[in-house]
């Protein structure tokens, strides 16, 4: 069944419907009768349960269409990312990314300062390979002293929606990592940041973070030099520089985690 097509429950094939409901109530065990009564009698419970189920355990969620409408151009959705990066996802990963785990009010708050991005499994080497025919995205020896296994590792579980700030946090230069916190945000990690940079460039033909130097949460300094391309190097624990700032991100965590 194609879950991406909008269907009423009465249009779902009987086999799929029965299989899903049976597995749900098997998980409920001895509490199944109690839950049935709540579903029959408690409207607030029904509404909260539906919201929780739609968001895969997140308190709030919106459809990708709603998110795109709010974020405008600051949106890189699943289909655009897959097409741009030459990826394929089967049904289970697509289920994870089907809805955007942020509320409308959250997206309204960040629509001008952040980009909403669907992140899929790609190693940093994969990302560099995607730009081979787009000269200047990565420098010739972009990896610097970064561990080669780290660069080649594709984190298969890395399926998430993330809001990433478009500019360096004001006042974050010449600060130790973690000292530039904005409430509700944390420094972005290197994979997320480079994934955004590469996807945005391949899709929009625009350079994000031109000539910025950014320290990521995993203590990697990324230089987004507009002429020589992206370069990376490890940073010591207490590194700070007047030329290097921090870009923060927001990732929604499921309640059941």
C-alpha positions as CSV (number, residue, x, y, z in Angstrom):
1,X,0.0,0.0,0.0
2,X,1.3,3.5,-0.8
3,X,1.0,5.3,2.5
4,X,1.9,8.6,0.9
5,X,-1.4,8.8,-0.9
6,X,-4.1,10.4,1.2
7,X,-6.8,7.8,1.9
8,X,-9.7,7.5,4.3
9,X,-9.5,4.4,6.6
10,X,-12.4,2.9,4.6
11,X,-10.2,2.9,1.5
12,X,-7.4,0.9,3.1
13,X,-7.2,-2.7,1.9
14,X,-8.8,-5.0,4.4
15,X,-5.7,-7.1,4.8
16,X,-3.5,-4.1,5.6
17,X,-6.1,-2.6,8.0
18,X,-6.5,-5.9,9.9
19,X,-2.8,-6.5,10.1
20,X,-2.1,-3.0,11.5
21,X,-5.0,-3.1,14.1
22,X,-4.2,-6.6,15.2
23,X,-0.5,-5.8,15.9
24,X,-1.5,-2.6,17.8
25,X,-3.9,-4.4,20.1
26,X,-1.5,-7.3,20.6
27,X,0.9,-4.7,22.0
28,X,-1.8,-3.5,24.4
29,X,-2.2,-6.9,25.8
30,X,-4.5,-7.0,28.9
31,X,-5.1,-3.2,28.6
32,X,-6.9,-3.5,25.2
33,X,-10.4,-3.3,26.7
34,X,-9.5,-0.3,28.8
35,X,-8.1,1.5,25.7
36,X,-11.2,0.7,23.7
37,X,-13.4,2.3,26.3
38,X,-11.2,5.4,26.3
39,X,-11.4,5.6,22.5
40,X,-15.2,5.3,22.7
41,X,-15.8,7.8,25.6
42,X,-12.8,10.3,25.9
43,X,-12.5,12.8,23.0
44,X,-9.4,14.5,24.5
45,X,-7.7,11.1,24.7
46,X,-8.6,10.4,21.0
47,X,-7.2,13.7,19.8
48,X,-4.0,13.3,21.8
49,X,-3.5,9.8,20.6
50,X,-4.1,10.7,17.0
51,X,-1.6,13.6,17.3
52,X,1.0,11.3,18.9
53,X,0.5,8.5,16.3
54,X,0.8,10.9,13.3
55,X,4.0,12.4,14.7
56,X,5.6,9.0,15.4
57,X,6.0,9.8,19.1
58,X,6.5,13.5,18.7
59,X,4.2,15.9,20.5
60,X,3.6,17.9,17.4
61,X,3.9,17.4,13.6
62,X,2.8,18.8,10.3
63,X,2.6,17.4,6.8
64,X,5.5,18.2,4.4
65,X,3.1,20.4,2.4
66,X,2.2,22.4,5.4
67,X,5.9,22.8,6.3
68,X,6.8,23.9,2.8
69,X,4.1,26.5,2.8
70,X,5.4,28.0,6.1
71,X,9.1,27.8,5.4
72,X,8.9,29.0,1.8
73,X,12.3,28.7,0.1
74,X,14.0,27.6,3.3
75,X,12.8,24.1,2.9
76,X,14.5,20.9,1.5
77,X,12.0,18.1,1.6
78,X,12.3,14.4,1.2
79,X,11.7,14.2,-2.6
80,X,14.0,17.1,-3.4
81,X,16.8,15.7,-1.2
82,X,16.5,12.2,-2.7
83,X,16.5,13.5,-6.3
84,X,19.4,15.9,-5.6
85,X,21.6,13.5,-3.8
86,X,20.8,10.4,-6.0
87,X,19.3,8.5,-3.0
88,X,16.7,5.8,-2.8
89,X,14.7,5.0,0.4
90,X,12.4,2.0,0.8
91,X,9.1,2.2,2.7
92,X,10.4,2.0,6.3
93,X,12.8,5.0,6.1
94,X,10.1,7.0,4.3
95,X,7.7,6.3,7.1
96,X,10.2,7.9,9.5
97,X,10.3,11.1,7.4
98,X,6.7,11.1,6.3
99,X,5.6,13.9,8.6
100,X,7.7,16.9,9.9
101,X,8.1,16.7,13.7
102,X,7.7,20.4,14.5
103,X,4.6,22.4,15.3
104,X,3.3,25.2,13.0
105,X,4.2,27.7,15.7
106,X,7.8,26.4,15.8
107,X,8.2,26.6,12.0
108,X,6.6,30.1,12.0
109,X,9.2,31.2,14.6
110,X,12.2,29.9,12.6
111,X,11.1,30.3,9.0
112,X,13.3,33.3,8.2
113,X,16.4,32.3,10.2
114,X,16.7,28.5,9.7
115,X,16.4,26.0,6.8
116,X,14.2,22.9,7.4
117,X,16.1,19.9,6.0
118,X,15.3,16.2,5.6
119,X,18.6,14.3,6.4
120,X,19.1,10.9,4.8
121,X,22.1,8.5,5.2
122,X,25.1,9.8,3.3
123,X,28.8,9.7,4.3
124,X,30.8,12.8,3.9
125,X,32.8,11.0,1.1
126,X,29.4,10.2,-0.6
127,X,28.6,13.9,-0.4
128,X,31.9,14.9,-2.0
129,X,31.3,12.3,-4.8
130,X,28.0,13.9,-5.5
131,X,29.8,17.2,-6.4
132,X,32.6,15.7,-8.6
133,X,31.1,17.5,-11.7
134,X,30.4,20.7,-9.8
135,X,33.9,22.0,-9.3
136,X,34.8,24.1,-6.3
137,X,32.4,22.6,-3.7
138,X,35.1,20.7,-1.9
139,X,38.8,21.6,-1.8
140,X,41.2,19.1,-3.3
141,X,42.4,17.7,0.1
142,X,39.2,18.6,2.0
143,X,39.6,15.8,4.6
144,X,42.7,17.3,6.3
145,X,43.5,15.3,9.4
146,X,40.0,13.9,9.8
147,X,39.8,10.1,10.4
148,X,39.1,8.3,7.1
149,X,36.6,5.9,8.7
150,X,34.6,8.8,10.0
151,X,34.5,10.4,6.5
152,X,33.4,7.1,4.9
153,X,30.9,6.0,7.4
154,X,27.3,6.1,6.3
155,X,25.0,6.3,9.4
156,X,22.0,4.3,8.3
157,X,20.0,5.4,11.3
158,X,20.5,9.1,10.4
159,X,17.0,9.8,9.2
160,X,15.7,13.1,10.7
161,X,14.2,16.5,10.1
162,X,16.4,19.3,11.4
163,X,16.2,23.1,11.4
164,X,19.7,24.6,10.8
165,X,20.5,28.2,11.3
166,X,21.5,30.1,8.0
167,X,24.1,32.3,9.6
168,X,26.7,32.1,12.4
169,X,25.2,32.8,15.8
170,X,25.9,36.5,16.7
171,X,28.7,36.7,19.2
172,X,29.8,33.1,18.8
173,X,33.2,33.8,17.5
174,X,36.2,33.5,19.8
175,X,34.2,31.3,22.1
176,X,34.7,27.7,23.3
177,X,32.2,25.2,21.8
178,X,29.1,25.0,23.9
179,X,29.4,28.6,25.3
180,X,27.3,30.0,22.5
181,X,24.1,28.3,23.4
182,X,20.7,29.6,22.2
183,X,17.8,28.2,24.2
184,X,16.4,25.2,22.5
185,X,19.3,24.9,20.0
186,X,22.7,23.2,20.0
187,X,25.7,23.4,17.7
188,X,25.1,21.5,14.5
189,X,27.2,18.4,13.8
190,X,29.5,18.2,10.8
191,X,27.5,15.7,8.8
192,X,24.3,17.7,9.1
193,X,26.0,21.0,8.1
194,X,27.9,19.6,5.1
195,X,24.8,17.7,4.0
196,X,22.8,21.0,4.0
197,X,25.6,22.8,2.2
198,X,25.9,20.2,-0.6
199,X,22.2,19.6,-1.0
200,X,21.4,23.3,-1.2
201,X,24.2,23.9,-3.7
202,X,23.2,21.0,-6.0
203,X,19.5,21.9,-5.8
204,X,19.6,25.7,-5.8
205,X,23.0,26.5,-7.3
206,X,23.7,28.8,-4.4
207,X,26.5,28.8,-1.9
208,X,25.4,28.7,1.8
209,X,27.8,30.0,4.4
210,X,30.2,31.7,2.0
211,X,33.6,32.3,3.4
212,X,32.5,31.3,6.9
213,X,34.5,29.2,9.3
214,X,32.4,27.0,11.6
215,X,33.2,24.9,14.6
216,X,30.7,21.9,14.8
217,X,29.5,20.0,17.8
218,X,31.9,17.1,17.0
219,X,34.8,19.5,17.2
220,X,35.5,19.8,13.5
221,X,36.4,23.1,12.0
222,X,34.9,23.5,8.6
223,X,36.1,26.3,6.3
224,X,33.5,27.2,3.6
225,X,36.0,29.1,1.4
226,X,34.1,30.3,-1.7
227,X,37.1,29.9,-4.0
228,X,39.0,26.8,-2.8
229,X,36.0,24.9,-1.5
230,X,35.1,23.1,1.7
231,X,38.0,22.0,3.9
232,X,38.0,20.3,7.4
233,X,40.3,19.7,10.3
234,X,40.1,18.5,13.9
235,X,40.1,21.0,16.7
236,X,41.5,20.7,20.2
237,X,39.0,20.7,23.1
238,X,39.6,24.3,24.2
239,X,39.9,25.7,20.7
240,X,38.6,29.2,19.9
241,X,39.3,31.8,17.3
242,X,38.0,35.3,16.4
243,X,37.5,33.9,12.8
244,X,35.5,30.9,13.8
245,X,31.9,30.8,14.9
246,X,29.0,28.4,15.6
247,X,25.9,27.5,13.6
248,X,23.1,26.0,15.7
249,X,20.4,23.5,14.9
250,X,17.1,22.1,16.3
251,X,16.2,18.4,16.2
252,X,12.9,17.2,17.6
253,X,13.2,14.2,19.8
254,X,10.3,11.7,20.1
255,X,8.6,11.5,23.5
256,X,8.9,7.7,23.6
257,X,12.8,8.0,23.3
